[in-house]
Amino acid sequence: MAKKNTQNDISKLSFEQAIKELIKIVGDIEEGDIALADSLKQYERGMALIKHCRTILQQAEKRIEKITEQKTDDPASSR
């Protein structure tokens, strides 16, 4: 159940918030000052954050493609 809460928690983050947290996680793991079990938990959260960021980027890309298609289909835009 905790895993579902983590996913819900991550899904509410903006792209910028997720990247900021991901940078902190990477820094903490690189420092090596955390226990292995905690490091693994942070790694899992980091991977979930990466997945979330990719989803946001894919959605943004689709929106850009849609806008671009509308712009090129609009006869007034070719003037």
C-alpha positions, 0 to 999 in steps of 0.5 A, a space after each residue: 500500500 505504501 508503494 501506491 501512496 508513493 506513486 500517487 504522491 509522485 503523480 501530483 508533482 510538477 516536472 520541476 518538483 520531480 527533477 528537484 527531488 531527483 537531483 537530491 536523491 542522486 546527490 544523497 546516493 552519491 555521497 554514500 552516507 545513507 544505509 544500503 536499504 535506504 539507498 535502494 528505497 531512494 533509487 526506487 523513488 528516483 526511478 519512479 520520478 524519472 518515469 513521471 518526468 518522461 510521461 510529462 515530457 511525452 504529453 508536452 511533446 504531443 501537445 506541441 505536435 498538435 499545435 504544430 499540426 493545427 498551425 500548418 493546417 490553418 490556411 491563414 498561417 501560410 500568408 
